[in-house]
Amino acid sequence: MANHTLPLNDDGLYHIYNRAVGNEKLFRNKRYYRQFMTRLETHLSPLVDIWSYCLLPNHFHLLVEIKPESTGAAISKGISDCCNSYTKWLNILNGRKGSLFMRPFKRDKIKDGRHLATIIAYIHRNPIHHNYVSDLNAWEFCSYKKILAGEPGTAFEKVIEFLGGKDAYVEFHN
């Protein structure tokens, strides 16, 4: 059985995910999603390349590659800082107190190419799995469309190259 709380190593790709405590919602509307994305950009982008992501109302998924100059400890702190700053923002905005995210955040090291492909598909198909949408293109806070469009903010070139080009990327997700 996997241990989802092992320390992060100083290299490699990781599936990082977390959820809200209880029945809380992390993201109530687009403003909330955007605030969290801003915090990801601030606290994690200097440390990792984000291969894919998906934010859902009560949880999030990230596929990240640790940059050569980063350490696993720095990534853990970056995730903590991201979640804590978002929680403080949300608490002030809503007159709320206390934790918002489960602790510790979960992480799985990507073992091989097959595992990597599985996680990319799992992350992108999560909004369909949870019945929020029926089409991959319909969920705004997921990297699927951004990768296909070549938008900044993800390591889209790496994902497209890994899956064999844009046509293969689309076919793979179908």
N, C-alpha and C positions, 0 to 999 in steps of 0.2 A: 504494500500500500504506500502511496506517495506521502511524503511529509511536506506539507505546504507552508511550513514556517521555518524551514532551514535558512540559514544566512545566505545572502546573495554572494556569489563569487565575484571576482573582479573582472570577469569577461563572460561573453556568451549572450544568448538570447533568453528572455524570460517572459512567460505569461504571468502578468500581475493582475490581480483582481481583488475587489472588495465590494462590500455591500453595506447598506444602512443598518443600524441597530433596529431591532424590533420591526415594526411596520412603517417606519419613517420613509419619507421620500427624500432622496438626495436632490432631485431636480424636479421642480414644480412647473417650470415653463422655460422658454428659450433663454431668458435672461440668466437663469440658474446654470443651465448647460454651458453657456458662454463664459460665465464667471469661473466655472471649474476648468474649462479649456484654457483660459488665461492663466490660471494658477499652474496647470500642467506645463504650459509654455515657460513660465517663469522659473519653476522649481525643478523640472525634469529635463527640458530640452537641452540645457547645457551639459547634461550628464549622459543622456541616452539618445539613440535614434529610435523614434517611434515608428515601428513597422505597420502596425494597425491598432485601431482602438474602436470601442463602442461604449457609449454612455446610455444607460437605460434609467428609468425613473428611480429604481432602488439599488442599482449596482453599476459597476463599470468593469471593463476589460481593457488591458493594454498588452501589446506585444512589443517589447523593447529590446534593443541591443545596447549593451553597455559600451560607451565610447572608451577607446584605449587609455585615455588620461583619467578616467573615472574609477571609482572603487565601489564594491558592493555596499560598503558602509555609507558612502555618500549617496548612493541611490536610495537606500532605506531612509536616510534623513530627508532626501528630496521628496519622497512619497509622503512621509510624515508631515513635512512642512506644507506640502500641497493640500493635503486633507485637513490639517489643522487650520490653515489660513482660510480655506473655504468654509469650514465649520464656524469659525469666528464671524465671518461675513454673514452667513446664513442666520446664525444666532442673533446677531445685532439687528438684522433686517426684520426678523420675525419675533423678537422678544423672547427668544428661546434660550435654554441653558442646557449644557451637557454635551456629551459625545454624540456624534452623528454616524461615524464609521465603526465597523467592527475592528477589533484589534486582536492579533496583528493582521496586517493585510496578507493575502495569500499569494504564493508565487510558486511556479513550476519552471525548472530549467528545461529548455528545449533540448531534447536528446539527439535528434537527427532530422533529416529532411522530411521524412514522413510525418513525424511529430509536428514539425514546423508547418507543413501544409494543413494538417488537421486543425491546428490552433488558428491559423489565418481564416479558414472557412468557419470555424466555430464562432470566432469573434464577429465576423461580418454577418453571419446568419442568426445571431442572437436575437435581434428584433423580430425576426420571423418566428423563431422558436418560442418566444414569449407572446406571440400573437399581437404585437403592436402594429405590424404591417404585413403585407403579403408579398411585397416586392423589395428586393435589396436596395433599389434606388430611392425608396420612399422614406427611409429613416435618415434624418438630417445629421444626427450626432454619431456618425459611424464613418470610418475612413474608406469604405468601399468605393464610393463615387469619387472622392478626392484622389485616391490612388489611380483610378481609371483616367481621371482628367489631368493627372500630373500636377496637381496643386501642391503648394508647399505645406509643410506641417507634418508630413509623414516621410518615411524613407521609401517613398513609392517606387523609386527606380529599383531598389533592392527586391521589393515584392514582385514587381513585374518581371524582372530578370529571373528571379528564383522560379517563378511559375511558367516561364517560357514565352513571354510577350503578352501584349494586351488581349489578343484574341483568346489565348490559352487561359489568361486570368478570368475572363468572363465565362468561358466554358467550364473552367474548374469550379466556379461558384454555382453553376447550374447543375 
